[in-house]
Amino acid sequence: MENSNKKYGLGLLFLSAFWTGMIIAVAMEAIVRPKTPELQLLPASKGLMFVITRTIFEFFQKVELLFCVALLFLSTRTGKEWQKFVLPFFVFLLCVLESFYFMPQLAFRAGMIYQGETLPPSKVHFLNLAAEGMKIILLLIIFFQGGFYLIKENQSKEKNVLES
């Protein structure tokens, strides 16, 4: 493997691992925040939690779109086989779906709930969680595929050196 391809492969490994960690960290924060004792004591804590949640998720969605561009770029630099683009493309589609379909609906629903409205149950939150779960699975597969690819290329390079 060329040195530049190896660097792109390592970048792909780092990005997929880092991104997976960020998704898990944001999800954990969203679970833990409502249980924070300080926020429970404040009368306006529910509104504050909605604002914090919306701000965090809106920022994270923008970061994820940048990560998508980097993921697609790195995957195109590690080889020309079409299979290398399929999983990053699905990750990209999930991010676009979340950013432009799920998040606006969730933000609207959160605003309505904040104003005291009672809304009928919706599957949007569940679908968004399912998309996040799929994204984690895809990023982990990309990570392991990239790792195995780098190991295989490194072993073949060592084999070629030994045969010379």
Residue frames as a rotation matrix with the C-alpha (Angstrom) as fourth column:
MET 1
0.589 0.808 0.000 0.00
0.808 -0.589 0.000 0.00
0.000 0.000 -1.000 0.00
GLU 2
-0.084 -0.584 0.807 1.27
0.453 -0.744 -0.491 3.46
0.888 0.324 0.327 -0.78
ASN 3
-0.801 -0.299 -0.519 2.13
0.595 -0.292 -0.749 5.72
0.072 -0.909 0.412 2.15
SER 4
-0.843 0.522 0.130 -0.60
-0.512 -0.853 0.100 8.20
0.163 0.018 0.987 1.21
ASN 5
-0.032 0.856 -0.515 -3.22
-0.305 0.483 0.821 5.41
0.952 0.184 0.246 1.06
LYS 6
-0.288 -0.155 -0.945 -2.03
0.745 0.584 -0.323 4.19
0.602 -0.797 -0.053 4.45
LYS 7
-0.989 -0.081 -0.127 -2.46
0.141 -0.789 -0.598 7.71
-0.052 -0.609 0.792 5.88
TYR 8
-0.480 0.877 -0.025 -5.98
-0.733 -0.386 0.560 7.95
0.481 0.287 0.828 4.46
GLY 9
0.016 0.444 -0.896 -6.75
0.145 0.886 0.441 4.49
0.989 -0.137 -0.051 5.85
LEU 10
-0.625 -0.305 -0.718 -5.52
0.741 0.058 -0.669 5.54
0.245 -0.951 0.190 9.28
GLY 11
-0.938 0.334 0.088 -7.57
-0.343 -0.931 -0.127 8.73
0.039 -0.150 0.988 8.99
LEU 12
-0.165 0.904 -0.394 -10.62
-0.492 0.271 0.827 6.62
0.855 0.330 0.400 8.17
LEU 13
-0.167 0.023 -0.986 -9.98
0.650 0.755 -0.092 4.46
0.742 -0.656 -0.140 11.24
PHE 14
-0.899 -0.242 -0.366 -9.58
0.437 -0.556 -0.707 7.49
-0.033 -0.795 0.605 13.49
LEU 15
-0.766 0.638 0.084 -12.64
-0.582 -0.742 0.333 9.29
0.275 0.206 0.939 12.12
SER 16
-0.022 0.815 -0.579 -14.94
-0.200 0.564 0.801 6.28
0.980 0.133 0.151 12.42
ALA 17
-0.265 -0.122 -0.957 -13.78
0.818 0.496 -0.290 5.53
0.510 -0.860 -0.031 15.99
PHE 18
-0.972 -0.150 -0.182 -13.95
0.223 -0.835 -0.503 9.18
-0.077 -0.530 0.845 17.07
TRP 19
-0.601 0.799 0.008 -17.37
-0.602 -0.459 0.653 9.68
0.526 0.388 0.757 15.50
THR 20
0.003 0.579 -0.816 -18.76
0.271 0.785 0.558 6.53
0.963 -0.223 -0.154 17.13
GLY 21
-0.543 -0.300 -0.784 -17.49
0.822 0.000 -0.569 7.77
0.171 -0.954 0.247 20.49
MET 22
-0.980 0.193 0.048 -19.12
-0.197 -0.975 -0.103 11.15
0.027 -0.110 0.994 19.95
ILE 23
-0.256 0.938 -0.233 -22.49
-0.382 0.123 0.916 9.59
0.888 0.323 0.327 19.14
ILE 24
0.025 0.219 -0.975 -22.33
0.678 0.713 0.178 7.48
0.735 -0.666 -0.131 22.28
ALA 25
-0.794 -0.390 -0.467 -21.21
0.608 -0.510 -0.608 10.45
-0.001 -0.767 0.642 24.41
VAL 26
-0.819 0.547 0.171 -24.03
-0.484 -0.820 0.306 12.70
0.308 0.167 0.937 23.17
ALA 27
0.008 0.847 -0.532 -26.57
-0.107 0.529 0.842 9.91
0.994 0.051 0.095 23.72
MET 28
-0.215 -0.152 -0.965 -25.29
0.863 0.433 -0.261 9.33
0.458 -0.888 0.038 27.26
GLU 29
-0.984 -0.154 -0.086 -25.44
0.176 -0.889 -0.422 13.05
-0.011 -0.431 0.902 27.98
ALA 30
-0.509 0.858 0.066 -29.04
-0.555 -0.386 0.737 13.18
0.658 0.338 0.673 26.77
ILE 31
0.156 0.538 -0.829 -29.92
0.334 0.761 0.556 10.32
0.929 -0.364 -0.062 29.12
VAL 32
-0.344 -0.425 -0.837 -28.08
0.906 0.085 -0.415 11.68
0.247 -0.901 0.356 32.17
ARG 33
-0.867 -0.111 0.486 -29.03
0.093 -0.994 -0.060 15.38
0.490 -0.007 0.872 31.90
PRO 34
0.044 0.951 0.306 -32.69
-0.329 -0.275 0.903 15.03
0.943 -0.140 0.301 32.98
LYS 35
0.599 0.154 -0.786 -31.53
0.554 0.629 0.546 13.15
0.578 -0.762 0.291 36.09
THR 36
-0.516 -0.825 0.232 -29.22
0.432 -0.484 -0.761 15.98
0.740 -0.292 0.605 37.19
PRO 37
-0.107 0.515 -0.850 -30.31
0.994 0.022 -0.111 17.01
-0.039 -0.857 -0.514 40.70
GLU 38
-0.724 -0.221 -0.653 -29.55
0.299 -0.954 -0.009 20.71
-0.621 -0.201 0.757 40.11
LEU 39
-0.908 0.411 -0.085 -31.85
-0.252 -0.372 0.893 20.85
0.335 0.832 0.441 37.09
GLN 40
-0.351 0.803 -0.482 -34.60
0.684 0.571 0.454 19.04
0.639 -0.170 -0.750 38.99
LEU 41
-0.336 0.164 -0.927 -34.64
0.853 -0.364 -0.374 21.80
-0.399 -0.917 -0.017 41.63
LEU 42
-0.931 -0.052 -0.360 -35.09
-0.075 -0.941 0.329 24.66
-0.356 0.334 0.873 39.19
PRO 43
-0.039 0.998 0.050 -38.71
-0.014 0.049 -0.999 25.50
-0.999 -0.039 0.012 38.35
ALA 44
0.615 0.255 -0.746 -37.87
-0.682 -0.303 -0.666 26.21
-0.396 0.918 -0.012 34.74
SER 45
-0.281 -0.850 0.446 -35.66
-0.466 0.527 0.711 23.13
-0.839 -0.008 -0.544 34.41
LYS 46
0.207 0.415 0.886 -37.84
0.544 0.704 -0.457 21.50
-0.813 0.576 -0.080 31.78
GLY 47
0.984 0.171 -0.050 -37.48
0.068 -0.620 -0.782 24.50
-0.165 0.766 -0.622 29.47
LEU 48
0.355 -0.929 -0.101 -33.78
-0.833 -0.364 0.417 24.74
-0.424 -0.065 -0.903 30.17
MET 49
-0.214 -0.409 0.887 -33.33
-0.038 0.911 0.410 21.06
-0.976 0.054 -0.211 29.31
PHE 50
0.643 0.495 0.585 -35.19
0.570 0.202 -0.797 21.53
-0.512 0.845 -0.152 26.00
VAL 51
0.907 -0.336 -0.254 -32.94
-0.415 -0.818 -0.398 24.47
-0.074 0.466 -0.881 25.08
ILE 52
0.009 -0.953 0.303 -29.76
-0.754 0.192 0.628 22.61
-0.657 -0.235 -0.717 26.05
THR 53
-0.010 0.049 0.999 -30.84
0.288 0.957 -0.044 19.49
-0.958 0.287 -0.024 24.19
ARG 54
0.871 0.405 0.278 -31.81
0.380 -0.198 -0.904 21.34
-0.311 0.893 -0.326 21.03
THR 55
0.701 -0.664 -0.260 -28.55
-0.694 -0.719 -0.038 23.32
-0.162 0.207 -0.965 21.03
ILE 56
-0.161 -0.791 0.591 -26.40
-0.522 0.576 0.629 20.23
-0.838 -0.207 -0.505 21.53
PHE 57
0.090 0.252 0.964 -28.17
0.505 0.822 -0.262 18.20
-0.858 0.510 -0.053 18.86
GLU 58
0.970 0.242 -0.036 -28.24
0.103 -0.539 -0.836 21.04
-0.222 0.807 -0.547 16.31
PHE 59
0.379 -0.909 -0.175 -24.50
-0.874 -0.413 0.255 21.58
-0.304 0.057 -0.951 16.76
PHE 60
-0.258 -0.482 0.837 -23.80
-0.260 0.869 0.420 17.85
-0.931 -0.109 -0.350 16.62
GLN 61
0.586 0.528 0.614 -25.80
0.459 0.407 -0.789 17.50
-0.667 0.745 -0.004 13.39
LYS 62
0.903 -0.312 -0.295 -23.62
-0.429 -0.692 -0.580 20.17
-0.023 0.651 -0.759 11.74
VAL 63
-0.042 -0.957 0.288 -20.46
-0.865 0.180 0.469 18.44
-0.500 -0.229 -0.835 12.94
GLU 64
-0.007 0.095 0.995 -21.75
0.116 0.989 -0.094 15.11
-0.993 0.115 -0.018 11.63
LEU 65
0.934 0.336 0.125 -22.33
0.170 -0.107 -0.980 16.59
-0.316 0.936 -0.157 8.17
LEU 66
0.488 -0.846 -0.213 -18.70
-0.872 -0.465 -0.152 17.72
0.029 0.260 -0.965 8.15
PHE 67
-0.239 -0.529 0.815 -17.68
-0.550 0.765 0.335 14.24
-0.800 -0.368 -0.473 9.28
CYS 68
0.576 0.523 0.628 -19.68
0.233 0.632 -0.739 12.82
-0.784 0.572 0.242 6.36
VAL 69
0.907 -0.303 -0.293 -17.69
-0.408 -0.459 -0.789 14.88
0.105 0.835 -0.540 3.89
ALA 70
-0.015 -0.970 0.242 -14.44
-0.990 0.049 0.135 13.71
-0.143 -0.238 -0.961 5.52
LEU 71
-0.030 0.069 0.997 -15.64
-0.252 0.965 -0.074 10.09
-0.967 -0.253 -0.011 5.58
LEU 72
0.872 0.393 0.291 -16.56
0.189 0.278 -0.942 10.12
-0.451 0.877 0.168 1.90
PHE 73
0.673 -0.696 -0.249 -13.27
-0.710 -0.515 -0.480 11.84
0.206 0.500 -0.841 1.02
LEU 74
-0.188 -0.795 0.577 -11.16
-0.885 0.392 0.252 9.36
-0.427 -0.463 -0.777 3.00
SER 75
0.224 0.328 0.918 -13.04
-0.019 0.943 -0.333 6.35
-0.974 0.057 0.217 1.64
THR 76
0.991 0.120 -0.050 -12.40
-0.046 -0.036 -0.998 7.49
-0.122 0.992 -0.030 -1.95
ARG 77
0.414 -0.908 -0.062 -8.67
-0.873 -0.377 -0.309 7.76
0.257 0.182 -0.949 -1.20
THR 78
-0.095 -0.469 0.878 -8.25
-0.728 0.634 0.260 4.24
-0.679 -0.614 -0.402 0.18
GLY 79
-0.736 -0.183 0.652 -9.14
0.243 0.828 0.506 2.41
-0.632 0.531 -0.565 -3.02
LYS 80
-0.771 0.398 -0.497 -11.23
-0.636 -0.512 0.577 2.45
-0.025 0.761 0.648 -6.15
GLU 81
-0.852 0.480 -0.209 -13.46
0.426 0.868 0.255 -0.55
0.304 0.128 -0.944 -5.38
TRP 82
-0.322 0.813 0.486 -17.13
-0.246 -0.567 0.786 0.44
0.914 0.134 0.382 -5.29
GLN 83
0.306 0.472 -0.827 -17.71
0.618 0.562 0.550 -1.54
0.724 -0.679 -0.119 -2.06
LYS 84
-0.564 -0.623 -0.542 -15.60
0.818 -0.333 -0.469 0.99
0.112 -0.708 0.697 -0.15
PHE 85
-0.919 0.225 0.323 -18.16
-0.175 -0.968 0.179 3.71
0.353 0.108 0.929 -0.89
VAL 86
-0.205 0.934 -0.294 -21.36
0.254 0.341 0.905 1.86
0.945 0.111 -0.307 0.02
LEU 87
0.088 0.248 -0.965 -21.17
0.973 0.187 0.137 2.06
0.214 -0.951 -0.225 3.82
PRO 88
-0.770 -0.354 -0.530 -19.92
0.487 -0.864 -0.131 5.68
-0.411 -0.359 0.838 3.95
PHE 89
-0.826 0.526 0.202 -22.71
-0.127 -0.522 0.843 6.61
0.549 0.671 0.498 1.54
PHE 90
0.055 0.864 -0.500 -25.32
0.566 0.386 0.729 4.98
0.823 -0.323 -0.468 3.83
VAL 91
-0.263 -0.224 -0.938 -23.84
0.931 -0.314 -0.186 6.90
-0.253 -0.922 0.291 6.78
PHE 92
-0.992 -0.119 -0.042 -24.17
0.098 -0.933 0.347 10.07
-0.081 0.340 0.937 4.71
LEU 93
-0.454 0.890 0.044 -27.82
0.062 -0.018 0.998 9.27
0.889 0.456 -0.047 3.87
LEU 94
0.119 0.477 -0.871 -28.62
0.908 0.303 0.290 8.67
0.402 -0.825 -0.397 7.55
CYS 95
-0.586 -0.409 -0.699 -27.03
0.684 -0.713 -0.157 12.00
-0.434 -0.570 0.697 8.51
VAL 96
-0.944 0.297 0.145 -28.97
-0.121 -0.719 0.685 13.86
0.308 0.629 0.714 5.84
LEU 97
-0.142 0.934 -0.327 -32.18
0.383 0.357 0.852 12.14
0.913 -0.004 -0.408 6.93
GLU 98
-0.019 0.079 -0.997 -31.56
1.000 -0.006 -0.019 13.08
-0.008 -0.997 -0.079 10.56
SER 99
-0.784 -0.438 -0.440 -30.54
0.473 -0.880 0.033 16.67
-0.402 -0.182 0.897 9.81
PHE 100
-0.925 0.348 -0.154 -33.28
-0.368 -0.718 0.591 17.58
0.095 0.603 0.792 7.38
TYR 101
-0.212 0.903 -0.373 -36.18
-0.133 0.351 0.927 15.32
0.968 0.246 0.045 8.37
PHE 102
0.124 0.274 -0.954 -35.99
0.788 0.557 0.263 14.03
0.603 -0.784 -0.147 11.96
MET 103
-0.648 -0.505 -0.570 -34.37
0.760 -0.478 -0.440 16.98
-0.050 -0.718 0.694 13.73
PRO 104
-0.860 0.385 0.335 -36.75
-0.276 -0.903 0.330 19.67
0.429 0.191 0.883 12.45
GLN 105
0.103 0.944 -0.314 -39.72
-0.061 0.321 0.945 17.52
0.993 -0.078 0.090 13.50
LEU 106
0.060 -0.146 -0.988 -38.19
0.902 0.432 -0.009 16.79
0.428 -0.890 0.157 16.91
ALA 107
-0.907 -0.409 -0.103 -37.37
0.417 -0.833 -0.363 20.48
0.063 -0.372 0.926 17.43
PHE 108
-0.522 0.797 0.302 -40.94
-0.397 -0.541 0.742 21.44
0.755 0.268 0.599 16.53
ARG 109
0.323 0.651 -0.687 -42.37
0.308 0.614 0.727 18.83
0.895 -0.446 -0.003 18.91
ALA 110
-0.327 -0.520 -0.789 -40.01
0.922 0.008 -0.388 19.91
0.208 -0.854 0.476 21.70
GLY 111
-0.961 -0.013 0.276 -41.09
0.002 -0.999 -0.040 23.53
0.276 -0.037 0.960 21.21
MET 112
-0.115 0.993 0.023 -44.75
-0.342 -0.061 0.938 22.58
0.933 0.100 0.346 21.36
ILE 113
0.292 0.160 -0.943 -44.21
0.695 0.642 0.324 20.53
0.657 -0.750 0.077 24.52
TYR 114
-0.709 -0.631 -0.314 -42.24
0.688 -0.522 -0.504 23.41
0.154 -0.574 0.805 26.04
GLN 115
-0.791 0.481 0.378 -45.24
-0.380 -0.871 0.312 25.67
0.479 0.104 0.872 25.40
GLY 116
-0.668 0.501 0.550 -47.42
-0.521 0.212 -0.826 23.23
-0.531 -0.839 0.119 27.32
GLU 117
0.118 0.708 -0.696 -49.14
-0.979 0.199 0.037 21.53
0.165 0.677 0.717 24.39
THR 118
-0.095 -0.099 0.990 -49.93
-0.324 0.944 0.064 17.85
-0.941 -0.315 -0.122 24.57
LEU 119
-0.187 -0.087 -0.978 -49.09
-0.982 -0.014 0.189 16.10
-0.030 0.996 -0.083 21.36
PRO 120
0.889 0.456 0.042 -50.15
-0.451 0.887 -0.099 12.70
-0.082 0.069 0.994 20.07
PRO 121
0.330 -0.801 0.499 -47.46
0.007 0.531 0.847 10.02
-0.944 -0.276 0.181 20.19
SER 122
0.745 -0.189 -0.639 -45.02
-0.666 -0.255 -0.701 10.07
-0.030 0.948 -0.316 17.30
LYS 123
0.858 -0.452 0.244 -42.57
0.442 0.892 0.097 7.56
-0.261 0.025 0.965 15.91
VAL 124
0.776 -0.567 0.275 -40.07
-0.143 -0.584 -0.799 10.26
0.614 0.581 -0.535 14.93
HIS 125
0.382 -0.653 0.654 -38.03
-0.921 -0.213 0.325 9.93
-0.073 -0.727 -0.683 18.12
PHE 126
0.510 -0.142 0.848 -37.86
-0.116 0.966 0.231 6.15
-0.852 -0.217 0.476 17.76
LEU 127
0.893 -0.157 0.422 -36.89
0.450 0.258 -0.855 6.43
0.025 0.953 0.300 14.08
ASN 128
0.641 -0.699 0.318 -34.16
-0.562 -0.709 -0.426 8.93
0.524 0.094 -0.847 14.96
LEU 129
0.295 -0.519 0.803 -32.79
-0.784 0.349 0.514 6.56
-0.546 -0.781 -0.304 17.61
ALA 130
0.697 -0.001 0.717 -32.88
0.277 0.923 -0.268 3.71
-0.662 0.386 0.643 15.10
ALA 131
0.886 -0.394 0.245 -30.95
0.112 -0.330 -0.937 5.86
0.450 0.858 -0.248 12.61
GLU 132
0.420 -0.752 0.508 -28.35
-0.895 -0.435 0.095 6.65
0.150 -0.495 -0.856 15.29
GLY 133
0.394 -0.224 0.891 -28.02
-0.377 0.845 0.379 2.95
-0.838 -0.485 0.248 16.08
MET 134
0.860 -0.051 0.507 -27.58
0.457 0.516 -0.724 2.10
-0.225 0.855 0.467 12.39
LYS 135
0.766 -0.607 0.212 -24.99
-0.367 -0.683 -0.632 4.82
0.528 0.406 -0.746 12.08
ILE 136
0.301 -0.651 0.697 -23.01
-0.873 0.105 0.476 3.36
-0.383 -0.752 -0.537 15.00
ILE 137
0.533 -0.056 0.844 -23.15
0.115 0.993 -0.007 -0.12
-0.838 0.101 0.536 13.45
LEU 138
0.918 -0.167 0.359 -22.04
0.359 -0.029 -0.933 1.19
0.166 0.985 0.033 10.04
LEU 139
0.606 -0.731 0.314 -19.21
-0.693 -0.679 -0.243 3.22
0.391 -0.070 -0.918 11.53
LEU 140
0.280 -0.496 0.822 -17.98
-0.637 0.544 0.546 0.20
-0.718 -0.676 -0.164 13.49
ILE 141
0.713 -0.008 0.701 -18.08
0.435 0.789 -0.434 -1.94
-0.549 0.615 0.566 10.34
ILE 142
0.872 -0.425 0.242 -16.12
-0.036 -0.548 -0.836 0.76
0.488 0.720 -0.493 8.48
PHE 143
0.448 -0.721 0.529 -13.62
-0.889 -0.298 0.347 0.84
-0.092 -0.626 -0.775 11.34
PHE 144
0.294 -0.326 0.898 -13.09
-0.239 0.885 0.399 -2.93
-0.925 -0.333 0.182 11.32
GLN 145
0.853 0.008 0.522 -12.98
0.483 0.369 -0.794 -3.17
-0.199 0.929 0.311 7.52
GLY 146
0.780 -0.587 0.217 -10.39
-0.392 -0.729 -0.561 -0.41
0.487 0.352 -0.799 7.44
GLY 147
0.326 -0.660 0.677 -8.36
-0.847 0.115 0.520 -2.06
-0.421 -0.743 -0.521 10.18
PHE 148
0.474 -0.106 0.874 -8.39
0.181 0.983 0.021 -5.44
-0.862 0.148 0.485 8.45
TYR 149
0.941 -0.125 0.315 -7.47
0.295 -0.160 -0.942 -3.79
0.168 0.979 -0.114 5.16
LEU 150
0.582 -0.763 0.280 -4.48
-0.752 -0.636 -0.171 -2.03
0.309 -0.111 -0.945 6.75
ILE 151
0.266 -0.471 0.841 -3.35
-0.580 0.619 0.530 -5.23
-0.770 -0.628 -0.108 8.49
LYS 152
0.685 0.056 0.727 -3.62
0.419 0.786 -0.455 -7.24
-0.596 0.616 0.514 5.26
GLU 153
0.907 -0.357 0.223 -1.74
0.013 -0.506 -0.862 -4.62
0.421 0.785 -0.455 3.27
ASN 154
0.432 -0.770 0.469 0.96
-0.901 -0.349 0.257 -4.41
-0.035 -0.534 -0.845 5.93
GLN 155
0.336 -0.264 0.904 1.38
-0.213 0.914 0.346 -8.21
-0.917 -0.309 0.251 5.98
SER 156
0.829 -0.024 0.559 1.63
0.522 0.393 -0.757 -8.38
-0.201 0.919 0.338 2.17
LYS 157
0.777 -0.597 0.199 4.21
-0.442 -0.742 -0.503 -5.59
0.448 0.303 -0.841 2.23
GLU 158
0.257 -0.686 0.681 6.26
-0.836 0.195 0.512 -7.47
-0.484 -0.701 -0.523 4.86
LYS 159
0.557 0.009 0.830 5.95
0.198 0.970 -0.144 -10.67
-0.806 0.245 0.538 2.81
ASN 160
0.940 -0.192 0.280 7.24
0.241 -0.203 -0.949 -8.86
0.239 0.960 -0.145 -0.29
VAL 161
0.533 -0.781 0.326 10.18
-0.819 -0.573 -0.034 -7.48
0.213 -0.248 -0.945 1.67
LEU 162
0.251 -0.404 0.880 11.06
-0.545 0.692 0.474 -10.93
-0.800 -0.598 -0.046 3.03
GLU 163
0.722 0.087 0.686 10.88
0.425 0.727 -0.539 -12.49
-0.546 0.681 0.488 -0.44
SER 164
0.938 -0.345 0.029 13.20
-0.202 -0.613 -0.764 -9.86
0.282 0.710 -0.645 -1.89
